[in-house]
Amino acid sequence: MATDSGSVQDFSGRAAIVTGGTRGIGLGIAAELVARGASVCITARKPDELDAAVAELDPDGSGRAIAARGSADDADHQQAAVEATIDAFGRIDYVVNNAAVNPVFGPMIDYDLAAVRKIFEVNVIAALSWTQRAWKAWLADNGGAVLNVASIGGLRTGPFLGAYNASKAALIHMTKQLAGELSPGVRVNGIAPAVVKTQFARALYENDEAATAARYPLKRLGVPTDTAKLAAFLLSDDASWITGQTVAIDGGIMTAGGV
């Protein structure tokens, strides 16, 4: 939902990179930023999904949404996306580190270590690399904000997702670390969603969504617009005195002691 032109949450004239931006939480955040006036570069691996997402974000072909294809942890792709964003929009005000993988499910003690390395490479190290590249290209001299998409799994333990949760715990700690290092010009915050109804999370709820939702005090699962509005707030000037924080958005499940 777009805001009034006089609002400090008006993102007109600003530009963002959103990794993993073709669906789910990433696409929701990109759409919210565009609705508030920003231009965005979304990244992902699949050309058809990128084309569809750009068409959804920019149905009039105004050029306010562009795409960069590649794996989130590929250094050449990262640099190309940063350069494409600068070329298209002349700036990078925001970085949204949303891309994540979780190729394993089960007891962590049984995980293949190559899979664990991939999880940390994409979910943690790539997030740092994207931030470094945007810092060197624009943020260091001009300021801006970084938003890391973590998980409530990074705030407490849970079954079957041990390496993924550990990677999100590392991302949360990195959010605090970078917030201190990049202040005062760049704010770094995170969001920690519980189960949001996305393709990425469908294995956690698709067998019995009603039963899963019933465990939440608010009696529903999250949807991408929930996380998008929180993300937009943390990126906006309305949050100008907030940095180093990772905000849980969980339908109350941690407060109620749920897992």
C-alpha positions as CSV (number, residue, x, y, z in Angstrom):
1,M,0.0,0.0,0.0
2,A,1.5,3.3,-1.0
3,T,1.8,6.1,1.5
4,D,1.1,9.8,1.1
5,S,3.8,11.7,-0.7
6,G,4.7,13.6,2.5
7,S,5.3,10.5,4.6
8,V,8.8,9.7,5.8
9,Q,7.9,6.2,4.6
10,D,7.8,7.4,1.0
11,F,10.6,5.7,-0.8
12,S,10.5,7.7,-4.0
13,G,13.9,8.2,-5.6
14,R,15.5,5.4,-3.6
15,A,16.6,2.0,-4.8
16,A,17.0,-1.4,-3.3
17,I,18.5,-4.8,-4.0
18,V,16.3,-7.7,-2.8
19,T,17.9,-11.1,-3.0
20,G,15.7,-14.1,-3.5
21,G,13.0,-11.6,-4.7
22,T,10.9,-13.7,-7.1
23,R,8.4,-15.2,-4.6
24,G,7.3,-15.4,-1.0
25,I,8.9,-13.0,1.6
26,G,11.4,-11.5,-0.9
27,L,8.8,-10.7,-3.5
28,G,6.5,-9.3,-0.8
29,I,9.2,-6.9,0.4
30,A,10.0,-5.9,-3.2
31,A,6.4,-5.2,-3.9
32,E,6.0,-3.1,-0.8
33,L,9.0,-1.0,-1.6
34,V,7.8,-0.4,-5.1
35,A,4.3,0.5,-3.9
36,R,5.9,3.1,-1.7
37,G,7.9,4.6,-4.6
38,A,11.2,2.7,-4.6
39,S,13.0,1.1,-7.5
40,V,14.2,-2.5,-7.0
41,C,16.6,-5.0,-8.4
42,I,15.5,-8.5,-7.5
43,T,17.8,-11.5,-7.7
44,A,17.2,-15.2,-8.1
45,R,18.4,-18.2,-10.2
46,K,15.5,-19.0,-12.5
47,P,15.0,-16.7,-15.5
48,D,11.3,-17.4,-15.9
49,E,10.6,-16.6,-12.3
50,L,12.6,-13.4,-12.6
51,D,10.6,-12.4,-15.7
52,A,7.3,-13.1,-14.0
53,A,8.3,-11.2,-10.8
54,V,9.5,-8.1,-12.8
55,A,6.2,-8.1,-14.7
56,E,4.3,-8.2,-11.5
57,L,6.3,-5.5,-9.8
58,D,6.4,-3.2,-12.9
59,P,3.3,-4.0,-15.0
60,D,3.6,-0.7,-16.9
61,G,7.3,-1.3,-17.9
62,S,8.4,1.9,-16.3
63,G,11.8,0.4,-15.5
64,R,11.5,0.7,-11.7
65,A,12.0,-3.1,-11.4
66,I,14.9,-5.0,-12.9
67,A,16.3,-8.5,-12.4
68,A,19.8,-10.0,-12.0
69,R,20.1,-13.7,-12.4
70,G,22.4,-15.9,-10.5
71,S,23.1,-17.9,-7.3
72,A,23.1,-15.7,-4.2
73,D,26.5,-17.0,-3.1
74,D,28.2,-16.4,-6.5
75,A,30.6,-13.5,-6.2
76,D,30.4,-12.6,-9.9
77,H,26.6,-12.5,-9.7
78,Q,26.7,-10.3,-6.6
79,Q,29.0,-7.8,-8.3
80,A,27.0,-7.8,-11.5
81,A,23.8,-7.1,-9.6
82,V,25.3,-4.2,-7.7
83,E,26.6,-2.7,-10.9
84,A,23.3,-3.2,-12.7
85,T,21.5,-1.5,-9.9
86,I,23.8,1.5,-9.9
87,D,23.6,1.6,-13.7
88,A,19.8,1.5,-13.7
89,F,19.0,3.7,-10.7
90,G,22.1,5.6,-9.9
91,R,22.2,4.4,-6.3
92,I,21.6,1.6,-3.8
93,D,19.9,2.8,-0.6
94,Y,18.8,-0.5,0.7
95,V,20.0,-4.1,0.7
96,V,17.5,-6.9,1.7
97,N,19.3,-10.1,2.3
98,N,16.5,-12.6,1.9
99,A,17.9,-15.4,-0.2
100,A,18.2,-18.6,1.8
101,V,18.5,-22.4,1.3
102,N,17.7,-25.4,3.4
103,P,18.5,-28.6,1.5
104,V,18.3,-30.9,4.5
105,F,15.6,-31.8,7.0
106,G,16.0,-34.1,10.0
107,P,18.4,-34.6,13.0
108,M,21.4,-32.3,12.7
109,I,23.7,-35.1,13.8
110,D,23.0,-36.9,10.6
111,Y,23.5,-34.0,8.2
112,D,25.9,-34.2,5.3
113,L,28.5,-31.5,6.0
114,A,28.6,-30.3,2.4
115,A,24.9,-29.4,2.8
116,V,25.7,-27.6,6.0
117,R,28.4,-25.6,4.3
118,K,26.0,-24.6,1.5
119,I,23.5,-23.4,4.1
120,F,26.0,-21.2,5.8
121,E,27.5,-20.0,2.5
122,V,24.1,-18.8,1.2
123,N,22.4,-17.8,4.4
124,V,25.3,-16.1,6.2
125,I,28.4,-15.5,4.1
126,A,26.5,-14.3,1.0
127,A,24.5,-11.9,3.1
128,L,27.8,-10.4,4.4
129,S,29.2,-10.3,0.8
130,W,26.1,-8.5,-0.6
131,T,26.4,-6.0,2.2
132,Q,30.1,-5.4,1.6
133,R,29.6,-4.8,-2.1
134,A,26.7,-2.4,-1.6
135,W,28.8,-0.6,1.1
136,K,31.7,-0.1,-1.3
137,A,29.5,0.9,-4.2
138,W,27.2,3.4,-2.4
139,L,26.3,3.0,1.3
140,A,29.7,4.0,2.8
141,D,29.5,7.4,1.2
142,N,25.8,8.0,1.0
143,G,24.1,6.0,3.9
144,G,21.2,3.7,3.8
145,A,19.9,0.6,5.5
146,V,20.3,-3.2,5.4
147,L,17.6,-5.6,6.3
148,N,18.4,-9.3,7.0
149,V,15.6,-11.9,6.8
150,A,16.3,-14.3,9.7
151,S,13.9,-16.7,11.4
152,I,12.5,-17.4,14.8
153,G,14.6,-20.6,14.4
154,G,17.6,-18.3,15.0
155,L,16.1,-17.3,18.4
156,R,15.4,-20.8,19.7
157,T,16.0,-24.4,18.9
158,G,13.6,-26.6,17.1
159,P,13.4,-30.1,15.5
160,F,14.6,-31.0,12.0
161,L,16.0,-27.6,10.9
162,G,19.2,-27.5,13.0
163,A,21.7,-26.2,10.4
164,Y,19.2,-23.7,9.0
165,N,18.3,-22.4,12.5
166,A,22.0,-22.2,13.3
167,S,22.6,-20.1,10.2
168,K,19.9,-17.8,11.1
169,A,21.3,-17.4,14.6
170,A,24.6,-16.4,13.0
171,L,22.7,-13.9,10.7
172,I,21.1,-12.4,13.8
173,H,24.5,-12.0,15.5
174,M,26.0,-10.6,12.3
175,T,23.1,-8.0,12.1
176,K,24.2,-6.7,15.5
177,Q,27.9,-6.7,14.6
178,L,27.4,-4.8,11.3
179,A,25.0,-2.4,13.0
180,G,27.8,-1.3,15.3
181,E,30.4,-1.2,12.5
182,L,28.4,0.7,9.9
183,S,26.8,3.3,12.2
184,P,25.9,6.1,12.0
185,G,25.4,6.2,8.2
186,V,23.9,2.8,7.7
187,R,21.4,1.0,9.9
188,V,21.3,-2.8,9.9
189,N,18.3,-4.6,11.2
190,G,16.5,-8.0,10.8
191,I,13.2,-9.7,10.9
192,A,12.6,-13.1,12.4
193,P,9.4,-14.7,11.0
194,A,7.7,-17.8,12.2
195,V,5.9,-19.9,9.6
196,V,4.9,-17.7,6.6
197,K,2.7,-19.2,3.9
198,T,5.3,-19.4,1.1
199,Q,6.6,-22.1,-1.2
200,F,9.8,-22.3,0.8
201,A,8.0,-23.1,4.0
202,R,5.2,-25.2,2.7
203,A,6.5,-28.4,4.2
204,L,6.0,-27.0,7.6
205,Y,2.2,-26.5,7.2
206,E,0.8,-28.1,4.1
207,N,-0.2,-31.4,5.7
208,D,-2.5,-29.7,8.2
209,E,-2.5,-25.9,8.0
210,A,-5.4,-25.6,10.4
211,A,-3.7,-27.6,13.1
212,T,-0.4,-25.6,12.6
213,A,-2.2,-22.3,12.8
214,A,-4.1,-23.4,15.9
215,R,-0.8,-23.4,17.8
216,Y,-0.4,-19.7,17.3
217,P,-2.1,-17.3,19.7
218,L,-3.3,-15.2,16.7
219,K,-4.7,-18.4,15.1
220,R,-3.3,-17.9,11.6
221,L,0.0,-18.3,9.8
222,G,1.9,-15.3,8.4
223,V,1.6,-14.1,4.9
224,P,4.2,-12.2,2.9
225,T,2.5,-8.9,3.3
226,D,2.9,-9.2,7.1
227,T,6.7,-9.5,6.8
228,A,6.8,-6.9,4.0
229,K,5.3,-4.1,6.0
230,L,7.6,-4.8,9.0
231,A,10.6,-4.8,6.6
232,A,9.5,-1.6,5.0
233,F,9.2,0.1,8.4
234,L,12.7,-1.0,9.5
235,L,14.2,0.3,6.2
236,S,12.3,3.6,6.4
237,D,13.2,6.8,8.0
238,D,10.5,6.1,10.6
239,A,13.0,3.7,12.1
240,S,15.9,6.1,12.1
241,W,16.7,5.4,15.7
242,I,16.6,1.6,15.4
243,T,19.7,-0.4,14.5
244,G,21.1,-3.8,15.4
245,Q,17.7,-5.2,16.2
246,T,16.0,-8.4,14.8
247,V,12.3,-8.2,15.3
248,A,10.3,-11.4,15.7
249,I,7.1,-11.5,13.7
250,D,5.6,-14.8,14.8
251,G,1.9,-14.5,15.5
252,G,2.7,-14.8,19.2
253,I,4.0,-18.3,19.1
254,M,7.2,-17.7,21.1
255,T,5.4,-15.7,23.7
256,A,3.1,-18.7,24.1
257,G,6.0,-21.1,24.4
258,G,5.4,-22.8,21.0
259,V,8.0,-24.4,18.9
